[in-house]
Amino acid sequence: MLEGHENYQKGGWRNRCHIVGPNGQQTLSVPLEKGKHQRMPIQQVRISFRDDWARQHEQSIRTAYGRAPYFEYYAEDIFAILRQAPETLWGLNQSLLSTISRLLQLPFAPDTTNEFIPGNDPTFLHPNMLQETLPPYPQVFTDRYGFTLGLSVLDALFCLGPQLLTTKLT
């Protein structure tokens, strides 16, 4: 169950992820509107569109994964979410979770808590959890940087595609 009533925590992973491109590891961070540090409920945290971050993120993802085996199969679905310009961080994350679940044909329908439940932070949603349970797999820039842990699920999605579901977890 997803915690839908927590307060946004500065420095958390809900608005950022890591990818590896030709120049090494890179952080993609979704900019947020002012007030994000004032114990605001996660569902009310608004995304800032003062800069064209979505286009920059799309270009970074294209550069990092354009040569990945499954990029052409999944990229447009991910980019469509960024282009829709969701108003809230919650909306963006819900759209990404739903889309990635659909692309991988996972039976995942995220339920949301009706009230705050302390400690209800499903670790399987942490961006590093999936990749740390997978054995090393060929990444786009493995030849330059070796196998890199701690990357976004996009890395496994674009590099493994449907094999992600059949890869033996450690």
N, C-alpha and C positions, 0 to 999 in steps of 0.2 A: 504494500500500500504506500502510495506517495504522500509525503507530508506536505499538505497544502496550506497549512496555517502557521508555519514557522515564520520567524522574522528573518529577513535577508541578513546574511553574515558577510561582512567585508572580508575579502581575501579567500572566499570559498571558491568552489569550482563551478558554480551554477552559471557563470557568465564567461567562462574561458575554457580553452582546450589547447592541447599541444599537437603540432604536426611536424614532420621533418621534410624540408625542402632542399634545394641544391646548396643552400648556405648553412644547413644544419637545422637544429630544432628551433621552432618558432611558436610563439604564443598568439593565439587568436582570442581577442577579448572583446566582448560586446559592451560598448559604452552605455552607461546608465545615467538617467536624469538625476539632478540634484535631489537630496533627501534620502538617498539610498542607505545612509549610515545612521538614520534616525529610528532604528528598530521598526522599520516598515515591514508589514506582512509581505511574504514572498510573492503573492498573487497581485500585489499592487505596485511592484517595482517596474517603473517604466523605462523603456529603452530610449536612448538619445539618438536622434538622427541628424545632429548638427554636422557631422562628418559623414562621408559616404563609405562607412565602414563595411557595409554589406558587399559592395562592389570590390573593395580591397580584400575582404575575406575570400570572396569567390575567386579572385585572381590568384591569391596565395594558394588556395586549394587546387586550382587548375595547374599551377606551376609545380606543386608538390606531388600531385597524383595523376596528372594528365597521361602519364605512361603506365599507370597501374592497370593490370589486366581487366578489372571490372569497373573502371572509372566511367566509361561511356554508358554502362548499363544503369548506374545509380546517380551520377552527378546531377543531372537536371532535376531530379526529385528533391535533392538537398538544396540546390540553388533556388528552386521555386519558393521554398520556405523563406529564404533570405529576401527574395524579391517582393514577397508579400508584405514585408515590413511590419511584423507583429508589434503591437503597441507595448506589450509587457514581456518581461523575461519569462514569466510563467507560460505565457502563450507560445513563445518561441520554443521553450524546452518541451512542452507538450507536443507541439507539431513535429519536432525532431524525433522524439521518442516514438510517436505513432508512425511516422514515415519509415524510420529504420526498422521497426517491428514489421511493418507491412512488406518492405523490400525483402526482408529475410524470411518472410512468412512465419514469423514467431507468433504463437498464441498469447499475445501480451496485450491486455486491455487494462491500462493503468487506472486503478481506483485511487481516489483521493480521500484523505481523512476529512471528517466533518468538523473536527476541532483539533487543536494542537495536542499531539501525543509525544511527550519527551522521549528522546532516543529512537524515534521512528524515522530513521534515515537509512533506507535500504542500501546496503553496501554494494549490491550488484549494480547500482546505477552510477557509482563513482566511476569516473572515466578511466581510472587505472585498473580497476578490478577485472574487467574482461581480458585486457591484454596480459595481465600478470598471470592469468590462468591458462593462457595459450602457450604452446611450445613456440620457439622462434620460427618465424615464417619469412619468406622473401619479401622484403620491403623495397620500395622504389630506390632508395639510396643506401641500401645495405652495403654496396661496394665501397662507399665513402665513409660511412659512419657505423657500420656494423648493425646488429639488431638493436633497435632503440625501444626501451620500455616507456610506459607512461604516456602513450599517445592517445589521441581521440579514437573512438570507435570507427571513425571514418577511415583510419589507416587499415584496420582489419577488413572493413567493408570493401574498400577499393582494391586491396591486395588479395583477399581470399574469396570475396563474393560468397556464393552459396556454400563453398567449402568451409566457411566459418562455422556453419551448423554441424558439420561432421568432423571437425578437427577435435582430436582427443584433448580434453582439458586435463591439466595437471592437478 
